[in-house]
Amino acid sequence: MTTFASKTSEILEKARALFGKQVDALVRQEQKVVELLKNVGSKLSKLAHNPKVQKLTAPIQIFIRMIKAHFKGHHKMEFSTLGLIVLALVYFISPIDLIPDFLGFFGFADDLSVVLAVYAKVKDEVDKFLEWERTQ
């Protein structure tokens, strides 16, 4: 029987295999991360008309806020957490992944599975960030 933790690890390993080297270079370049956030925002705006999808993209919106706070120096996160979040966002916007986006909801579900796997992996950091955000 496959556990949630093993399934999460499997999903992340597949995403790393596709985009790991790109993400390693990307996280060291703030301007490239800013461009990534713009592209993610653009894709989110295309999905905004669907209320079911809006609920599912909440982790992406949290990731965007976390990255912005990190680069502004307001709320720093572990480098490994930053790398995982950037991996999720790169996978989310990339048309090249395990299930192509042109397949509609199934392509989106594939992107979302990576986002949710990263969210589960960095949940402690997310909780710390959300608590910090509440106190601001």
Backbone hydrogen bonds in HBPLUS format (Angstrom, degrees):
<---DONOR---> <-ACCEPTOR-->    atom                        ^
c    i                          cat <-CA-CA->   ^        H-A-AA   ^      H-
h    n   atom  resd res      DA  || num        DHA   H-A  angle D-A-AA Bond
n    s   type  num  typ     dist DA aas  dist angle  dist       angle   num
A0007-LYS N   A0003-THR O   2.96 MM   4  6.17 156.9  2.02 149.5 156.4     1
A0008-THR N   A0004-PHE O   2.84 MM   4  6.02 158.0  1.89 151.1 157.3     2
A0009-SER N   A0005-ALA O   2.99 MM   4  6.19 159.9  2.03 144.8 150.1     3
A0010-GLU N   A0006-SER O   2.95 MM   4  6.11 152.2  2.03 141.9 149.6     4
A0011-ILE N   A0007-LYS O   2.96 MM   4  6.22 160.4  2.00 151.2 155.7     5
A0012-LEU N   A0008-THR O   2.99 MM   4  6.23 164.1  2.02 152.3 156.7     6
A0013-GLU N   A0009-SER O   2.94 MM   4  6.10 154.0  2.01 146.3 153.4     7
A0014-LYS N   A0010-GLU O   3.11 MM   4  6.37 154.7  2.18 147.5 153.5     8
A0015-ALA N   A0011-ILE O   3.06 MM   4  6.36 158.0  2.11 149.3 155.4     9
A0016-ARG N   A0012-LEU O   2.82 MM   4  6.05 158.7  1.86 150.4 156.7    10
A0017-ALA N   A0013-GLU O   2.93 MM   4  6.08 151.2  2.01 142.4 150.1    11
A0018-LEU N   A0014-LYS O   3.19 MM   4  6.48 147.3  2.31 141.5 149.1    12
A0019-PHE N   A0015-ALA O   2.90 MM   4  6.08 163.7  1.92 156.3 160.9    13
A0020-GLY N   A0016-ARG O   2.66 MM   4  4.24 144.0  1.78 133.1 132.4    14
A0023-VAL N   A0019-PHE O   2.94 MM   4  6.10 161.8  1.97 162.3 167.8    15
A0024-ASP N   A0020-GLY O   2.97 MM   4  6.19 160.0  2.01 151.6 157.0    16
A0025-ALA N   A0021-LYS O   3.25 MM   4  6.50 155.4  2.32 146.5 151.3    17
A0026-LEU N   A0022-GLN O   2.94 MM   4  6.06 153.9  2.01 145.1 153.5    18
A0027-VAL N   A0023-VAL O   3.01 MM   4  6.07 166.0  2.03 164.0 161.7    19
A0029-GLN N   A0026-LEU O   2.96 MM   3  5.47 167.6  1.98 122.7 125.7    20
A0032-LYS N   A0029-GLN O   3.02 MM   3  5.41 122.2  2.37 108.0 122.2    21
A0033-VAL N   A0029-GLN O   3.10 MM   4  6.46 151.4  2.19 152.0 160.9    22
A0033-VAL N   A0030-GLU O   3.08 MM   3  5.04 117.3  2.49  94.5 110.1    23
A0034-VAL N   A0030-GLU O   2.89 MM   4  6.21 152.0  1.97 152.3 160.5    24
A0035-GLU N   A0031-GLN O   3.03 MM   4  6.33 153.6  2.10 143.8 150.2    25
A0036-LEU N   A0032-LYS O   2.94 MM   4  6.22 151.6  2.02 141.7 149.9    26
A0037-LEU N   A0033-VAL O   2.91 MM   4  6.24 155.8  1.97 150.0 155.7    27
A0038-LYS N   A0034-VAL O   3.07 MM   4  6.41 148.7  2.17 144.5 152.8    28
A0039-ASN N   A0035-GLU O   3.03 MM   4  6.35 158.6  2.07 150.8 156.1    29
A0040-VAL N   A0036-LEU O   2.89 MM   4  6.19 153.8  1.96 152.4 160.3    30
A0041-GLY N   A0037-LEU O   2.90 MM   4  6.07 160.9  1.94 145.7 151.0    31
A0042-SER N   A0038-LYS O   2.94 MM   4  6.19 150.6  2.03 145.5 153.6    32
A0043-LYS N   A0039-ASN O   3.05 MM   4  6.34 158.5  2.10 146.3 151.0    33
A0044-LEU N   A0040-VAL O   2.86 MM   4  6.12 159.5  1.90 154.1 160.5    34
A0045-SER N   A0041-GLY O   2.94 MM   4  6.14 150.4  2.03 144.3 151.9    35
A0046-LYS N   A0042-SER O   3.23 MM   4  6.53 142.6  2.38 140.8 150.0    36
A0046-LYS N   A0043-LYS O   3.17 MM   3  5.17 125.9  2.48  94.9 108.5    37
A0047-LEU N   A0043-LYS O   3.24 MM   4  6.56 132.1  2.48 138.6 151.0    38
A0047-LEU N   A0044-LEU O   3.02 MM   3  5.07 133.4  2.25  96.5 109.8    39
A0048-ALA N   A0045-SER O   3.36 MM   3  4.96 154.1  2.43  91.8  99.3    40
A0050-ASN N   A0047-LEU O   3.21 MM   3  6.03 169.2  2.22 125.6 128.8    41
A0053-VAL N   A0050-ASN O   3.09 MM   3  5.38 120.3  2.47 105.1 119.0    42
A0054-GLN N   A0050-ASN O   3.06 MM   4  6.38 151.1  2.15 151.3 160.3    43
A0055-LYS N   A0051-PRO O   3.42 MM   4  6.67 155.4  2.48 143.3 146.2    44
A0056-LEU N   A0053-VAL O   2.98 MM   3  5.02 117.2  2.39  96.8 113.0    45
A0057-THR N   A0053-VAL O   2.98 MM   4  6.23 129.0  2.25 148.4 162.7    46
A0057-THR N   A0054-GLN O   3.22 MM   3  5.23 139.1  2.40  95.6 106.8    47
A0060-ILE N   A0057-THR O   2.98 MM   3  5.29 124.2  2.30 106.7 121.1    48
A0061-GLN N   A0057-THR O   3.20 MM   4  6.61 154.9  2.26 153.6 160.7    49
A0062-ILE N   A0058-ALA O   3.04 MM   4  6.36 152.3  2.12 152.1 159.9    50
A0063-PHE N   A0059-PRO O   2.88 MM   4  6.14 159.3  1.92 148.0 153.7    51
A0064-ILE N   A0060-ILE O   2.93 MM   4  6.23 155.1  2.00 150.6 156.8    52
A0065-ARG N   A0061-GLN O   3.17 MM   4  6.42 162.2  2.20 144.2 148.1    53
A0066-MET N   A0062-ILE O   2.87 MM   4  6.14 156.1  1.93 154.0 161.5    54
A0067-ILE N   A0063-PHE O   2.95 MM   4  6.18 161.1  1.98 153.5 157.4    55
A0068-LYS N   A0064-ILE O   3.01 MM   4  6.26 166.6  2.03 153.3 157.1    56
A0069-ALA N   A0065-ARG O   2.96 MM   4  6.11 164.9  1.98 149.7 153.9    57
A0070-HIS N   A0066-MET O   2.90 MM   4  6.05 150.0  1.99 143.7 152.6    58
A0071-PHE N   A0067-ILE O   2.97 MM   4  6.23 168.9  1.98 160.3 160.6    59
A0072-LYS N   A0068-LYS O   2.99 MM   4  6.12 141.6  2.15 144.8 155.5    60
A0074-HIS N   A0069-ALA O   2.90 MM   5  5.07 133.4  2.13 156.7 159.7    61
A0075-HIS N   A0069-ALA O   3.23 MM   6  5.24 166.0  2.25 111.2 112.8    62
A0073-GLY N   A0070-HIS O   3.03 MM   3  5.16 150.1  2.13 101.6 111.0    63
A0081-THR N   A0078-GLU O   3.08 MM   3  5.15 120.6  2.45  96.5 111.1    64
A0082-LEU N   A0078-GLU O   2.97 MM   4  6.34 162.3  2.01 155.0 159.6    65
A0083-GLY N   A0079-PHE O   2.93 MM   4  6.18 158.7  1.98 148.0 153.6    66
A0084-LEU N   A0080-SER O   3.04 MM   4  6.29 155.1  2.10 143.4 149.3    67
A0085-ILE N   A0081-THR O   2.94 MM   4  6.18 163.4  1.96 157.0 161.4    68
A0086-VAL N   A0082-LEU O   2.91 MM   4  6.09 164.8  1.93 154.2 158.6    69
A0087-LEU N   A0083-GLY O   2.91 MM   4  6.05 152.4  1.99 141.9 150.2    70
A0088-ALA N   A0084-LEU O   2.97 MM   4  6.28 157.2  2.02 147.7 152.8    71
A0089-LEU N   A0085-ILE O   3.01 MM   4  6.34 158.1  2.06 150.7 156.4    72
A0090-VAL N   A0086-VAL O   2.83 MM   4  6.01 159.6  1.87 155.5 161.0    73
A0091-TYR N   A0087-LEU O   2.95 MM   4  6.10 165.7  1.97 151.9 156.1    74
A0092-PHE N   A0088-ALA O   2.90 MM   4  6.05 150.8  1.98 141.1 150.0    75
A0093-ILE N   A0089-LEU O   3.11 MM   4  6.35 153.2  2.18 147.1 151.5    76
A0094-SER N   A0090-VAL O   2.98 MM   4  5.95 137.5  2.16 146.8 158.5    77
A0103-LEU N   A0100-PRO O   3.18 MM   3  5.99 164.6  2.21 120.1 123.9    78
A0104-GLY N   A0101-ASP O   3.09 MM   3  5.91 133.8  2.32 128.5 129.4    79
A0107-GLY N   A0104-GLY O   3.06 MM   3  5.47 122.6  2.40 109.0 122.3    80
A0108-PHE N   A0104-GLY O   3.09 MM   4  6.42 155.4  2.15 151.2 159.0    81
A0109-ALA N   A0105-PHE O   2.69 MM   4  5.90 152.8  1.76 151.6 159.8    82
A0110-ASP N   A0106-PHE O   3.11 MM   4  6.30 148.6  2.22 140.1 147.0    83
A0111-ASP N   A0107-GLY O   3.29 MM   4  6.60 159.0  2.34 142.0 146.4    84
A0112-LEU N   A0108-PHE O   2.85 MM   4  6.10 163.5  1.88 155.1 160.1    85
A0113-SER N   A0109-ALA O   2.83 MM   4  6.00 142.9  1.97 142.4 152.1    86
A0114-VAL N   A0110-ASP O   3.40 MM   4  6.76 150.7  2.49 145.9 151.3    87
A0115-VAL N   A0111-ASP O   3.13 MM   4  6.49 162.2  2.17 149.1 154.2    88
A0116-LEU N   A0112-LEU O   2.79 MM   4  5.99 167.3  1.81 156.8 159.7    89
A0117-ALA N   A0113-SER O   2.93 MM   4  6.01 145.3  2.05 136.6 146.3    90
A0118-VAL N   A0114-VAL O   2.95 MM   4  6.20 160.5  1.99 153.1 157.4    91
A0119-TYR N   A0115-VAL O   2.87 MM   4  6.10 160.1  1.91 148.6 155.1    92
A0120-ALA N   A0116-LEU O   2.95 MM   4  6.10 158.0  2.00 143.4 148.2    93
A0121-LYS N   A0117-ALA O   3.02 MM   4  6.23 150.7  2.11 140.7 149.1    94
A0121-LYS N   A0118-VAL O   3.01 MM   3  4.92 112.8  2.48  93.2 110.0    95
A0122-VAL N   A0118-VAL O   2.90 MM   4  6.14 149.0  1.99 157.3 165.0    96
A0125-GLU N   A0122-VAL O   2.98 MM   3  5.40 116.6  2.40 110.6 125.3    97
A0126-VAL N   A0122-VAL O   2.96 MM   4  6.25 157.1  2.01 154.6 162.1    98
A0127-ASP N   A0123-LYS O   2.84 MM   4  6.07 161.6  1.87 154.0 158.4    99
A0128-LYS N   A0124-ASP O   3.02 MM   4  6.29 157.6  2.07 146.5 152.4   100
A0129-PHE N   A0125-GLU O   2.91 MM   4  6.13 158.0  1.96 147.6 153.9   101
A0130-LEU N   A0126-VAL O   2.82 MM   4  6.08 166.7  1.84 158.1 161.3   102
A0131-GLU N   A0127-ASP O   2.97 MM   4  6.14 154.6  2.04 146.4 153.2   103
A0132-TRP N   A0128-LYS O   2.91 MM   4  6.13 159.0  1.96 147.2 153.4   104
A0133-GLU N   A0129-PHE O   2.74 MM   4  5.99 160.5  1.78 155.8 161.8   105
A0134-ARG N   A0130-LEU O   2.95 MM   4  6.15 149.6  2.05 141.3 148.7   106
A0135-THR N   A0131-GLU O   3.27 MM   4  6.53 139.0  2.45 141.0 150.8   107
A0135-THR N   A0132-TRP O   3.09 MM   3  5.29 131.3  2.33  99.7 112.7   108
A0136-GLN N   A0133-GLU O   3.23 MM   3  5.31 160.6  2.27 104.2 110.0   109
